[in-house]
């Protein structure tokens, strides 16, 4: 089994029929936005701006 570096997976889906983007961070948190720049800023600011799922803040 390989013990190489783990990859962080970011996913952004476009919601058909809307101008809405739905993003899922590698930590499991989700966010929606109309602006692609806002979406990427939110994702890449991790962990600032959001905490992993299950964390009480």
mmJSON file of the N, C-alpha and C atoms, coordinates in Angstrom:
{"data_MODEL":{"atom_site":{
"group_PDB":["ATOM","ATOM","ATOM","ATOM","ATOM","ATOM","ATOM","ATOM","ATOM","ATOM","ATOM","ATOM","ATOM","ATOM","ATOM","ATOM","ATOM","ATOM","ATOM","ATOM","ATOM","ATOM","ATOM","ATOM","ATOM","ATOM","ATOM","ATOM","ATOM","ATOM","ATOM","ATOM","ATOM","ATOM","ATOM","ATOM","ATOM","ATOM","ATOM","ATOM","ATOM","ATOM","ATOM","ATOM","ATOM","ATOM","ATOM","ATOM","ATOM","ATOM","ATOM","ATOM","ATOM","ATOM","ATOM","ATOM","ATOM","ATOM","ATOM","ATOM","ATOM","ATOM","ATOM","ATOM","ATOM","ATOM","ATOM","ATOM","ATOM","ATOM","ATOM","ATOM","ATOM","ATOM","ATOM","ATOM","ATOM","ATOM","ATOM","ATOM","ATOM","ATOM","ATOM","ATOM","ATOM","ATOM","ATOM","ATOM","ATOM","ATOM","ATOM","ATOM","ATOM","ATOM","ATOM","ATOM","ATOM","ATOM","ATOM","ATOM","ATOM","ATOM","ATOM","ATOM","ATOM","ATOM","ATOM","ATOM","ATOM","ATOM","ATOM","ATOM","ATOM","ATOM","ATOM","ATOM","ATOM","ATOM","ATOM","ATOM","ATOM","ATOM","ATOM","ATOM","ATOM","ATOM","ATOM","ATOM","ATOM","ATOM","ATOM","ATOM","ATOM","ATOM","ATOM","ATOM","ATOM","ATOM","ATOM","ATOM","ATOM","ATOM","ATOM","ATOM","ATOM","ATOM","ATOM","ATOM","ATOM","ATOM","ATOM","ATOM","ATOM","ATOM","ATOM","ATOM","ATOM","ATOM","ATOM","ATOM","ATOM","ATOM","ATOM","ATOM","ATOM","ATOM","ATOM","ATOM","ATOM","ATOM","ATOM"],
"id":[1,2,3,4,5,6,7,8,9,10,11,12,13,14,15,16,17,18,19,20,21,22,23,24,25,26,27,28,29,30,31,32,33,34,35,36,37,38,39,40,41,42,43,44,45,46,47,48,49,50,51,52,53,54,55,56,57,58,59,60,61,62,63,64,65,66,67,68,69,70,71,72,73,74,75,76,77,78,79,80,81,82,83,84,85,86,87,88,89,90,91,92,93,94,95,96,97,98,99,100,101,102,103,104,105,106,107,108,109,110,111,112,113,114,115,116,117,118,119,120,121,122,123,124,125,126,127,128,129,130,131,132,133,134,135,136,137,138,139,140,141,142,143,144,145,146,147,148,149,150,151,152,153,154,155,156,157,158,159,160,161,162,163,164,165,166,167,168,169,170,171],
"type_symbol":["N","C","C","N","C","C","N","C","C","N","C","C","N","C","C","N","C","C","N","C","C","N","C","C","N","C","C","N","C","C","N","C","C","N","C","C","N","C","C","N","C","C","N","C","C","N","C","C","N","C","C","N","C","C","N","C","C","N","C","C","N","C","C","N","C","C","N","C","C","N","C","C","N","C","C","N","C","C","N","C","C","N","C","C","N","C","C","N","C","C","N","C","C","N","C","C","N","C","C","N","C","C","N","C","C","N","C","C","N","C","C","N","C","C","N","C","C","N","C","C","N","C","C","N","C","C","N","C","C","N","C","C","N","C","C","N","C","C","N","C","C","N","C","C","N","C","C","N","C","C","N","C","C","N","C","C","N","C","C","N","C","C","N","C","C","N","C","C","N","C","C"],
"label_atom_id":["N","CA","C","N","CA","C","N","CA","C","N","CA","C","N","CA","C","N","CA","C","N","CA","C","N","CA","C","N","CA","C","N","CA","C","N","CA","C","N","CA","C","N","CA","C","N","CA","C","N","CA","C","N","CA","C","N","CA","C","N","CA","C","N","CA","C","N","CA","C","N","CA","C","N","CA","C","N","CA","C","N","CA","C","N","CA","C","N","CA","C","N","CA","C","N","CA","C","N","CA","C","N","CA","C","N","CA","C","N","CA","C","N","CA","C","N","CA","C","N","CA","C","N","CA","C","N","CA","C","N","CA","C","N","CA","C","N","CA","C","N","CA","C","N","CA","C","N","CA","C","N","CA","C","N","CA","C","N","CA","C","N","CA","C","N","CA","C","N","CA","C","N","CA","C","N","CA","C","N","CA","C","N","CA","C","N","CA","C","N","CA","C","N","CA","C","N","CA","C"],
"label_alt_id":[null,null,null,null,null,null,null,null,null,null,null,null,null,null,null,null,null,null,null,null,null,null,null,null,null,null,null,null,null,null,null,null,null,null,null,null,null,null,null,null,null,null,null,null,null,null,null,null,null,null,null,null,null,null,null,null,null,null,null,null,null,null,null,null,null,null,null,null,null,null,null,null,null,null,null,null,null,null,null,null,null,null,null,null,null,null,null,null,null,null,null,null,null,null,null,null,null,null,null,null,null,null,null,null,null,null,null,null,null,null,null,null,null,null,null,null,null,null,null,null,null,null,null,null,null,null,null,null,null,null,null,null,null,null,null,null,null,null,null,null,null,null,null,null,null,null,null,null,null,null,null,null,null,null,null,null,null,null,null,null,null,null,null,null,null,null,null,null,null,null,null],
"label_comp_id":["UNK","UNK","UNK","UNK","UNK","UNK","UNK","UNK","UNK","UNK","UNK","UNK","UNK","UNK","UNK","UNK","UNK","UNK","UNK","UNK","UNK","UNK","UNK","UNK","UNK","UNK","UNK","UNK","UNK","UNK","UNK","UNK","UNK","UNK","UNK","UNK","UNK","UNK","UNK","UNK","UNK","UNK","UNK","UNK","UNK","UNK","UNK","UNK","UNK","UNK","UNK","UNK","UNK","UNK","UNK","UNK","UNK","UNK","UNK","UNK","UNK","UNK","UNK","UNK","UNK","UNK","UNK","UNK","UNK","UNK","UNK","UNK","UNK","UNK","UNK","UNK","UNK","UNK","UNK","UNK","UNK","UNK","UNK","UNK","UNK","UNK","UNK","UNK","UNK","UNK","UNK","UNK","UNK","UNK","UNK","UNK","UNK","UNK","UNK","UNK","UNK","UNK","UNK","UNK","UNK","UNK","UNK","UNK","UNK","UNK","UNK","UNK","UNK","UNK","UNK","UNK","UNK","UNK","UNK","UNK","UNK","UNK","UNK","UNK","UNK","UNK","UNK","UNK","UNK","UNK","UNK","UNK","UNK","UNK","UNK","UNK","UNK","UNK","UNK","UNK","UNK","UNK","UNK","UNK","UNK","UNK","UNK","UNK","UNK","UNK","UNK","UNK","UNK","UNK","UNK","UNK","UNK","UNK","UNK","UNK","UNK","UNK","UNK","UNK","UNK","UNK","UNK","UNK","UNK","UNK","UNK"],
"label_asym_id":["A","A","A","A","A","A","A","A","A","A","A","A","A","A","A","A","A","A","A","A","A","A","A","A","A","A","A","A","A","A","A","A","A","A","A","A","A","A","A","A","A","A","A","A","A","A","A","A","A","A","A","A","A","A","A","A","A","A","A","A","A","A","A","A","A","A","A","A","A","A","A","A","A","A","A","A","A","A","A","A","A","A","A","A","A","A","A","A","A","A","A","A","A","A","A","A","A","A","A","A","A","A","A","A","A","A","A","A","A","A","A","A","A","A","A","A","A","A","A","A","A","A","A","A","A","A","A","A","A","A","A","A","A","A","A","A","A","A","A","A","A","A","A","A","A","A","A","A","A","A","A","A","A","A","A","A","A","A","A","A","A","A","A","A","A","A","A","A","A","A","A"],
"label_entity_id":["1","1","1","1","1","1","1","1","1","1","1","1","1","1","1","1","1","1","1","1","1","1","1","1","1","1","1","1","1","1","1","1","1","1","1","1","1","1","1","1","1","1","1","1","1","1","1","1","1","1","1","1","1","1","1","1","1","1","1","1","1","1","1","1","1","1","1","1","1","1","1","1","1","1","1","1","1","1","1","1","1","1","1","1","1","1","1","1","1","1","1","1","1","1","1","1","1","1","1","1","1","1","1","1","1","1","1","1","1","1","1","1","1","1","1","1","1","1","1","1","1","1","1","1","1","1","1","1","1","1","1","1","1","1","1","1","1","1","1","1","1","1","1","1","1","1","1","1","1","1","1","1","1","1","1","1","1","1","1","1","1","1","1","1","1","1","1","1","1","1","1"],
"label_seq_id":[1,1,1,2,2,2,3,3,3,4,4,4,5,5,5,6,6,6,7,7,7,8,8,8,9,9,9,10,10,10,11,11,11,12,12,12,13,13,13,14,14,14,15,15,15,16,16,16,17,17,17,18,18,18,19,19,19,20,20,20,21,21,21,22,22,22,23,23,23,24,24,24,25,25,25,26,26,26,27,27,27,28,28,28,29,29,29,30,30,30,31,31,31,32,32,32,33,33,33,34,34,34,35,35,35,36,36,36,37,37,37,38,38,38,39,39,39,40,40,40,41,41,41,42,42,42,43,43,43,44,44,44,45,45,45,46,46,46,47,47,47,48,48,48,49,49,49,50,50,50,51,51,51,52,52,52,53,53,53,54,54,54,55,55,55,56,56,56,57,57,57],
"pdbx_PDB_ins_code":[null,null,null,null,null,null,null,null,null,null,null,null,null,null,null,null,null,null,null,null,null,null,null,null,null,null,null,null,null,null,null,null,null,null,null,null,null,null,null,null,null,null,null,null,null,null,null,null,null,null,null,null,null,null,null,null,null,null,null,null,null,null,null,null,null,null,null,null,null,null,null,null,null,null,null,null,null,null,null,null,null,null,null,null,null,null,null,null,null,null,null,null,null,null,null,null,null,null,null,null,null,null,null,null,null,null,null,null,null,null,null,null,null,null,null,null,null,null,null,null,null,null,null,null,null,null,null,null,null,null,null,null,null,null,null,null,null,null,null,null,null,null,null,null,null,null,null,null,null,null,null,null,null,null,null,null,null,null,null,null,null,null,null,null,null,null,null,null,null,null,null],
"Cartn_x":[0.846,0.0,0.887,0.526,1.277,1.003,2.025,1.86,2.205,1.937,2.222,1.357,1.575,0.822,-0.673,-1.477,-2.922,-3.305,-4.354,-4.816,-6.064,-6.135,-7.336,-8.213,-9.475,-10.383,-11.412,-11.467,-12.455,-13.406,-14.694,-15.665,-16.615,-16.798,-17.765,-18.699,-19.981,-21.007,-21.851,-22.258,-23.193,-24.581,-25.497,-26.862,-27.629,-27.94,-28.589,-29.846,-29.994,-31.151,-30.995,-29.837,-29.578,-28.194,-27.868,-26.518,-25.774,-26.21,-25.683,-24.63,-23.539,-22.492,-22.595,-22.411,-22.442,-21.075,-20.376,-19.033,-18.974,-18.114,-17.857,-16.362,-15.952,-14.542,-14.059,-12.752,-12.179,-12.547,-12.937,-13.311,-14.776,-15.534,-16.929,-17.905,-17.421,-18.314,-18.779,-19.989,-20.577,-20.89,-20.914,-21.147,-21.777,-22.658,-23.207,-22.899,-22.702,-22.404,-22.707,-22.929,-23.113,-21.79,-20.868,-19.594,-18.52,-17.924,-16.891,-15.677,-15.34,-14.199,-14.503,-15.711,-16.118,-16.029,-16.477,-16.451,-15.027,-14.11,-12.726,-12.057,-12.35,-11.778,-12.236,-13.514,-14.029,-13.31,-13.168,-12.522,-11.05,-10.344,-8.9,-8.526,-9.49,-9.234,-9.232,-9.443,-9.526,-8.271,-8.354,-9.561,-10.206,-9.663,-10.302,-11.562,-12.629,-13.88,-14.821,-14.294,-15.137,-14.324,-15.037,-14.426,-14.886,-14.092,-14.532,-15.889,-16.637,-17.956,-17.849,-18.797,-18.806,-18.138,-17.534,-16.895,-17.902,-18.103,-19.005,-18.256,-18.806,-18.197,-19.215],
"Cartn_y":[-1.182,0.0,1.239,2.201,3.447,4.33,4.978,5.916,7.318,7.609,8.918,10.0,11.228,12.35,12.214,12.69,12.674,13.87,13.701,14.785,15.409,16.722,17.427,17.565,17.193,17.248,18.34,19.266,20.332,20.07,20.251,19.997,21.179,21.653,22.716,22.232,22.259,21.871,23.089,23.179,24.201,23.605,24.34,23.866,24.273,23.32,23.621,24.472,25.413,26.289,27.476,27.595,28.707,29.284,30.344,30.907,30.519,29.458,29.065,27.976,28.158,27.146,26.513,25.207,24.483,23.848,24.265,23.756,22.844,21.84,20.931,20.91,21.28,21.32,19.922,19.743,18.455,18.038,19.001,18.679,18.269,18.413,18.024,19.178,20.367,21.521,21.922,22.506,22.905,24.396,24.988,26.424,26.671,27.653,28.033,29.497,29.838,31.215,31.37,32.606,32.888,33.268,33.767,34.253,33.168,32.732,31.696,32.118,33.404,33.888,33.755,34.127,33.976,32.518,31.62,30.194,29.711,30.03,29.585,30.234,31.496,32.14,31.435,31.044,30.332,29.0,28.266,26.952,27.048,27.95,28.03,28.719,29.334,29.969,28.948,27.68,26.625,26.603,26.515,26.345,27.662,28.801,30.08,30.208,30.632,30.787,29.617,28.474,27.337,26.283,25.48,24.419,23.073,22.026,20.69,20.323,19.545,19.099,18.414,18.706,18.095,18.973,20.086,20.998,22.036,22.193,23.231,24.538,25.582,26.906,27.924],
"Cartn_z":[0.0,0.0,0.0,-0.806,-0.903,0.304,0.797,1.909,1.441,0.181,-0.401,0.222,-0.225,0.343,0.057,0.997,0.786,-0.064,-0.843,-1.701,-1.097,-1.176,-0.768,-2.004,-1.872,-3.011,-2.763,-3.691,-3.666,-4.826,-4.584,-5.642,-5.75,-6.977,-7.237,-8.328,-8.033,-8.987,-9.316,-10.566,-10.994,-10.876,-10.268,-10.136,-11.397,-12.278,-13.557,-13.405,-14.333,-14.316,-13.38,-12.738,-11.811,-12.094,-11.385,-11.41,-10.138,-9.486,-8.183,-8.333,-7.602,-7.507,-6.122,-6.065,-4.798,-4.611,-3.568,-3.331,-2.126,-2.226,-1.108,-0.867,0.318,0.697,1.049,1.067,1.439,2.854,3.696,5.073,5.189,4.095,4.116,4.228,4.574,4.662,3.274,3.206,1.938,1.955,0.76,0.621,-0.738,-0.837,-2.129,-2.378,-3.65,-4.041,-5.522,-5.94,-7.358,-8.005,-7.235,-7.756,-7.621,-8.738,-8.659,-7.825,-7.865,-7.074,-5.589,-5.181,-3.778,-3.343,-4.231,-3.907,-3.669,-4.584,-4.423,-3.224,-2.959,-1.769,-0.506,-0.461,0.706,0.876,-0.221,-0.136,0.238,-0.399,-0.179,1.127,1.802,3.1,4.232,3.902,4.923,5.789,7.082,7.882,8.287,7.856,8.182,7.345,7.955,7.236,7.418,7.815,8.12,8.854,9.591,10.387,9.846,10.053,9.612,10.21,9.468,9.912,11.264,12.146,13.469,14.525,14.107,15.048,15.473,16.758,17.264,17.336,16.708,16.762,17.172],
"occupancy":[1.0,1.0,1.0,1.0,1.0,1.0,1.0,1.0,1.0,1.0,1.0,1.0,1.0,1.0,1.0,1.0,1.0,1.0,1.0,1.0,1.0,1.0,1.0,1.0,1.0,1.0,1.0,1.0,1.0,1.0,1.0,1.0,1.0,1.0,1.0,1.0,1.0,1.0,1.0,1.0,1.0,1.0,1.0,1.0,1.0,1.0,1.0,1.0,1.0,1.0,1.0,1.0,1.0,1.0,1.0,1.0,1.0,1.0,1.0,1.0,1.0,1.0,1.0,1.0,1.0,1.0,1.0,1.0,1.0,1.0,1.0,1.0,1.0,1.0,1.0,1.0,1.0,1.0,1.0,1.0,1.0,1.0,1.0,1.0,1.0,1.0,1.0,1.0,1.0,1.0,1.0,1.0,1.0,1.0,1.0,1.0,1.0,1.0,1.0,1.0,1.0,1.0,1.0,1.0,1.0,1.0,1.0,1.0,1.0,1.0,1.0,1.0,1.0,1.0,1.0,1.0,1.0,1.0,1.0,1.0,1.0,1.0,1.0,1.0,1.0,1.0,1.0,1.0,1.0,1.0,1.0,1.0,1.0,1.0,1.0,1.0,1.0,1.0,1.0,1.0,1.0,1.0,1.0,1.0,1.0,1.0,1.0,1.0,1.0,1.0,1.0,1.0,1.0,1.0,1.0,1.0,1.0,1.0,1.0,1.0,1.0,1.0,1.0,1.0,1.0,1.0,1.0,1.0,1.0,1.0,1.0],
"B_iso_or_equiv":[0.0,0.0,0.0,0.0,0.0,0.0,0.0,0.0,0.0,0.0,0.0,0.0,0.0,0.0,0.0,0.0,0.0,0.0,0.0,0.0,0.0,0.0,0.0,0.0,0.0,0.0,0.0,0.0,0.0,0.0,0.0,0.0,0.0,0.0,0.0,0.0,0.0,0.0,0.0,0.0,0.0,0.0,0.0,0.0,0.0,0.0,0.0,0.0,0.0,0.0,0.0,0.0,0.0,0.0,0.0,0.0,0.0,0.0,0.0,0.0,0.0,0.0,0.0,0.0,0.0,0.0,0.0,0.0,0.0,0.0,0.0,0.0,0.0,0.0,0.0,0.0,0.0,0.0,0.0,0.0,0.0,0.0,0.0,0.0,0.0,0.0,0.0,0.0,0.0,0.0,0.0,0.0,0.0,0.0,0.0,0.0,0.0,0.0,0.0,0.0,0.0,0.0,0.0,0.0,0.0,0.0,0.0,0.0,0.0,0.0,0.0,0.0,0.0,0.0,0.0,0.0,0.0,0.0,0.0,0.0,0.0,0.0,0.0,0.0,0.0,0.0,0.0,0.0,0.0,0.0,0.0,0.0,0.0,0.0,0.0,0.0,0.0,0.0,0.0,0.0,0.0,0.0,0.0,0.0,0.0,0.0,0.0,0.0,0.0,0.0,0.0,0.0,0.0,0.0,0.0,0.0,0.0,0.0,0.0,0.0,0.0,0.0,0.0,0.0,0.0,0.0,0.0,0.0,0.0,0.0,0.0],
"pdbx_formal_charge":[null,null,null,null,null,null,null,null,null,null,null,null,null,null,null,null,null,null,null,null,null,null,null,null,null,null,null,null,null,null,null,null,null,null,null,null,null,null,null,null,null,null,null,null,null,null,null,null,null,null,null,null,null,null,null,null,null,null,null,null,null,null,null,null,null,null,null,null,null,null,null,null,null,null,null,null,null,null,null,null,null,null,null,null,null,null,null,null,null,null,null,null,null,null,null,null,null,null,null,null,null,null,null,null,null,null,null,null,null,null,null,null,null,null,null,null,null,null,null,null,null,null,null,null,null,null,null,null,null,null,null,null,null,null,null,null,null,null,null,null,null,null,null,null,null,null,null,null,null,null,null,null,null,null,null,null,null,null,null,null,null,null,null,null,null,null,null,null,null,null,null],
"auth_seq_id":[1,1,1,2,2,2,3,3,3,4,4,4,5,5,5,6,6,6,7,7,7,8,8,8,9,9,9,10,10,10,11,11,11,12,12,12,13,13,13,14,14,14,15,15,15,16,16,16,17,17,17,18,18,18,19,19,19,20,20,20,21,21,21,22,22,22,23,23,23,24,24,24,25,25,25,26,26,26,27,27,27,28,28,28,29,29,29,30,30,30,31,31,31,32,32,32,33,33,33,34,34,34,35,35,35,36,36,36,37,37,37,38,38,38,39,39,39,40,40,40,41,41,41,42,42,42,43,43,43,44,44,44,45,45,45,46,46,46,47,47,47,48,48,48,49,49,49,50,50,50,51,51,51,52,52,52,53,53,53,54,54,54,55,55,55,56,56,56,57,57,57],
"auth_comp_id":["UNK","UNK","UNK","UNK","UNK","UNK","UNK","UNK","UNK","UNK","UNK","UNK","UNK","UNK","UNK","UNK","UNK","UNK","UNK","UNK","UNK","UNK","UNK","UNK","UNK","UNK","UNK","UNK","UNK","UNK","UNK","UNK","UNK","UNK","UNK","UNK","UNK","UNK","UNK","UNK","UNK","UNK","UNK","UNK","UNK","UNK","UNK","UNK","UNK","UNK","UNK","UNK","UNK","UNK","UNK","UNK","UNK","UNK","UNK","UNK","UNK","UNK","UNK","UNK","UNK","UNK","UNK","UNK","UNK","UNK","UNK","UNK","UNK","UNK","UNK","UNK","UNK","UNK","UNK","UNK","UNK","UNK","UNK","UNK","UNK","UNK","UNK","UNK","UNK","UNK","UNK","UNK","UNK","UNK","UNK","UNK","UNK","UNK","UNK","UNK","UNK","UNK","UNK","UNK","UNK","UNK","UNK","UNK","UNK","UNK","UNK","UNK","UNK","UNK","UNK","UNK","UNK","UNK","UNK","UNK","UNK","UNK","UNK","UNK","UNK","UNK","UNK","UNK","UNK","UNK","UNK","UNK","UNK","UNK","UNK","UNK","UNK","UNK","UNK","UNK","UNK","UNK","UNK","UNK","UNK","UNK","UNK","UNK","UNK","UNK","UNK","UNK","UNK","UNK","UNK","UNK","UNK","UNK","UNK","UNK","UNK","UNK","UNK","UNK","UNK","UNK","UNK","UNK","UNK","UNK","UNK"],
"auth_asym_id":["A","A","A","A","A","A","A","A","A","A","A","A","A","A","A","A","A","A","A","A","A","A","A","A","A","A","A","A","A","A","A","A","A","A","A","A","A","A","A","A","A","A","A","A","A","A","A","A","A","A","A","A","A","A","A","A","A","A","A","A","A","A","A","A","A","A","A","A","A","A","A","A","A","A","A","A","A","A","A","A","A","A","A","A","A","A","A","A","A","A","A","A","A","A","A","A","A","A","A","A","A","A","A","A","A","A","A","A","A","A","A","A","A","A","A","A","A","A","A","A","A","A","A","A","A","A","A","A","A","A","A","A","A","A","A","A","A","A","A","A","A","A","A","A","A","A","A","A","A","A","A","A","A","A","A","A","A","A","A","A","A","A","A","A","A","A","A","A","A","A","A"],
"auth_atom_id":["N","CA","C","N","CA","C","N","CA","C","N","CA","C","N","CA","C","N","CA","C","N","CA","C","N","CA","C","N","CA","C","N","CA","C","N","CA","C","N","CA","C","N","CA","C","N","CA","C","N","CA","C","N","CA","C","N","CA","C","N","CA","C","N","CA","C","N","CA","C","N","CA","C","N","CA","C","N","CA","C","N","CA","C","N","CA","C","N","CA","C","N","CA","C","N","CA","C","N","CA","C","N","CA","C","N","CA","C","N","CA","C","N","CA","C","N","CA","C","N","CA","C","N","CA","C","N","CA","C","N","CA","C","N","CA","C","N","CA","C","N","CA","C","N","CA","C","N","CA","C","N","CA","C","N","CA","C","N","CA","C","N","CA","C","N","CA","C","N","CA","C","N","CA","C","N","CA","C","N","CA","C","N","CA","C","N","CA","C","N","CA","C","N","CA","C","N","CA","C"],
"pdbx_PDB_model_num":[1,1,1,1,1,1,1,1,1,1,1,1,1,1,1,1,1,1,1,1,1,1,1,1,1,1,1,1,1,1,1,1,1,1,1,1,1,1,1,1,1,1,1,1,1,1,1,1,1,1,1,1,1,1,1,1,1,1,1,1,1,1,1,1,1,1,1,1,1,1,1,1,1,1,1,1,1,1,1,1,1,1,1,1,1,1,1,1,1,1,1,1,1,1,1,1,1,1,1,1,1,1,1,1,1,1,1,1,1,1,1,1,1,1,1,1,1,1,1,1,1,1,1,1,1,1,1,1,1,1,1,1,1,1,1,1,1,1,1,1,1,1,1,1,1,1,1,1,1,1,1,1,1,1,1,1,1,1,1,1,1,1,1,1,1,1,1,1,1,1,1]
}}}
